[in-house]
Amino acid sequence: MATAIYVPRINNNDDEVKVLAFDVAIGSKVENGQIVGQVETDKAVLDVTAAAAGFVLGFVANPDEVVKVGSVMLWLGENVDEAIPEPQETSLLRSTAKNSEITAKARLLLAQNGLQAELVTPIDGRITVEAVERYLAAQGGAKAEATKATESRATDVLPDVAGNQVSLSREEKGMAATVTWHRDFAVAGYIEIEYELGPWVEYAKQFQDKNGLLMPPLLPLMAWRLIQIAQEKTHLNATIVGNKRYEYSPVNLGFTIQAGEALYLAVVRNAQTQDELGFVNALGDVLRRAAGHNLKESEASGATIGFSSMERWKVTRHIPILSPHTSLMIAHAAGQGGKGVLGASYDHRVLNGGQVVAMLKKLAVPNKN
C-alpha cells in the first residue's frame, strides 16, 4: 500500500509552508528516516523525513509552491510500479498511515479527549503525546481567536494618510502571529532584578576548563539552571488551556537566536533528561544549525519555557514576547559594575509576581551541586 509523506506543521500559527526542494527522485529508494526534501516556514528551513521505507512514486507538491500543512507532499510505494492513490482515497490512507505511527500513550490521550487521529499533525512523522497536547492547546483559544480576528477585520481600515501597502514576508507573518497571541491570550507581566555576575562568570570558567570547551558557556549554563528550577516548580513550565493550568511533562527549552534577519526560537526537547554537559552540547548544536537555517521540525516548535539574551548588544533592559502556549520567557541583559540583569516576561494567569521573583533569585545563583 502507498504511504503518504505529509507537509509538517511547525507551530500552531502556521497553516501554510513553502516547499523548497526535494532530495529524492521518482523511482528512487528511500529509507525510513531519510531526508526527502525541505520546507520553509515563517521561522526556519526544515528537513522533511520519510516515516517509512519505500520507492518514490510521485510528488504532489512542487518546489517554490506554498501548500497547506497536513497536505500530501509525496507518495512512497512498496515497489516502483505501484499506482499513486486517487484523491478520494487519500483521507482513508492518511488515517491508516497515522494509526500505524501513533504511540501507545498518544492513543490513550486521543481516547480520553474523544479525538480522531487525523485531526492531529505528527511531529517528525509520529503522533506522540506531545503532538496531541499541542493540538489540544491550540484548540483552547481557537474560538476566542476567531472572534478577535473578526472584530479586528471590522475595524482595520487604511489610515487617512498617503502611503503604500507592502505584503509581509513569511517571517514577518510568523512574528505578527506570535505577538498577536501574546496580546490576545496571555496576561503579560514583566519583572527584573540585578544580580552579582561574579559567581556565574567564575562557574562558567570552571566548567569550561573542566570540560575542555572553547568558550565559557555562561548562557547555556544559566538555561540549564532554569530547567532545574522548572522541574522543581512545575507551574513555571505550564500554560492555560480553557480554565485549567496545563503543566507540561517535558521541559522543552526554547532559546532565541538572531541569524541574519531571522529570529529563531531554537528548541532542545526533553532537556530535563540530559545532564549539564549534555544539555550545553545539545543547545550548542541546535543553535549552530539555527544559524545555518537548518533546523528540524521538532527543533523549531514545542517550546514550553524560554530564554532570551541581548547582552551581546550591550542592551541593559529588554522585555521579550511570550511564545504561544508558554508562561515564562527569561530576559538576560547586560549590567554594569559587576552586576547583571535578569528579567522575566510571564503570563499572569499562570504565575504571580512573588513566584517570578523567587525564580529569578534562584536563577541568579549557579547550582554547584
Buried (B, 14 or more C-beta within 10 A) or exposed (E): EBBBBBBBBBBBBBEBBBBBEBEBEEEEEBEEEBBBBBBBBBBBBBBBBBBBBBBBBBBBBEEEEEBEBBBBBBBBBBEEEBEBBEEEEBEEBBEBBBEEBBBEEBBEBBEEEEBEBBEBBBBBBBBBBBBBBBBBBBBBBEEEBEEBEEEEEEEEEEEEEEEEEEEEEBBEBBBEBBEBBBEBBBEBBBBBBBBEBEEBBEBBBEBBEEEEBEEBBBBBBBBBBBBBBBEEBEBBBBBBBEEEBBEBBBBBBBBBBEBEEBBBBBBBBEBBEBEBBEBBBBBBEBBEBBBEBBBBBBBBBBBBBBBBBBBEEEBBEBBBBBBBBBBBBBBBBBBEEEEBBBBBBBBEBBBEEEBBBEBBEBBBEBEEE
